[in-house]
Amino acid sequence: MEKLVAELKVQLEHQQAEITELKAENAQLRAENAELKEKLAQYENPKNSNNSSIPPSQDPHRKKYPKKEKSGLPVGGQKGHPGSHHPWNHTPNEIIPLHPEVCSHCQSQDLIQLPESVEARQEITIPPIQAHVREYQTHQGICRKCGKRSTGVFPEHIKGLVQMGPDIDSLVGYFKGLGHLSHGKIARFFQEILHISISSGGIQDCLKRLSSRTEPLYEQLIEYCRNQAVLHSDETSSKVKQERIYFWTFVTQFVCVFVSDKSRGFKVIQRIIGDTFKGKWVSDRYAAQLKIIALHQLCLAHLIRDFQYLMDCETSTWAQLCQSLLKYAIHTRNQAGGEWEPQIPAIKQTILEISEQWDALFAEPPPTEKAKKLFKQLSKRKHQLFLFLECPDVPPTNNLAESALRSYAIHRRINGGFKSHKGAKDHAILQSIIETARRQGKDILQVLSLKMPLNLAS
């Protein structure tokens, strides 16, 4: 009997060891299975421009729209269309009188020319483009008192024997900032159109001078942003050679500031704006953006896409209800337009109802994994989602900052990265002034040459 018990004990130990091994293997297989399921879900429901922040150009299978069917109507504006035309210029540069040379009735050349015009038409042309060379010549004068000679002094900005003026620098900046042209293409334009010989190095010198000249104005734009009631902020990546850097933007309706920095962290916001912002801060949910002490409005367009992704990959009912509520809140606010006043009892009641519905959606976590993660992120940020309902000057999205970054995104796509951090900073200064001038309807060349001021009154 003792021998049988010993054998059973040994057998039991082997079975327990086998069970332990099978449990460990089972746990490993379960983990691998969960990982594979997640990868499969991402493959079957990939992120795209509809359910994430991926731009439409990177969608793996972009929808191809069929060609529009022919309507059978004639080409061009249809009958009843108001049409458009070039505006009449009341101060033409040149007036060419057209007098009759012969009588259109009897062909006589004996005509009395009348001073009044019968009809006028205008032709818009461009005169021959050529460089305007301004030569400074110093002269001497003899003093009647001491008899010694004095020589005239060149203007302070005239340093070299032959140099480019500030208008040339501004034109180079315009082509680089708005046209996104390479140094070589800009130099070619100057050579072939303006007949000015300039190298790619000369183009770079123009941009350096322009940056140095406009940097004080750039600092004024930053100071302006610090004192606004509403400020939008966003960032995107860039490169200096092979090093990753970031382009930040701080935007109001009429002023745009770009900042180039090695960091994507909160220290950039601290340096430009500070630890605290007295107004309302509109941004996405990136951690660095949320660290500044301010009244925050999170971009609901981002959230709507995030909820769409949960609907696509997890068929989340909770995400669908959240997305519908956000869309309803935005639509309600937009429909009221300028008449949206939170203190009106009816509107106040609408805001309360939206708030209560949101609280109900966050009473308990949703069942699916990805939805739980977003639930946790948003549970403490309700006050940052509906600020736009309480403050009529706050929009529900961060489109203002994102649209400002599009110009840089185009530049990055065409020109790639930068060769130096100084070049990236100079481009940030240039883009800031150009974009601000555009938003204010100013003449960009005049602003770049500092001949026209920007409106920076708070």
Beta strands, then each sheet from edge to edge (+ up, - down):
strand 1: 140-142
strand 2: 149-151
strand 3: 230-240
strand 4: 243-251
strand 5: 256-261
strand 6: 276-283
strand 7: 293-298
sheet 1: 1+ 2-
sheet 2: 5+ 4- 3+ 6+ 7+
end
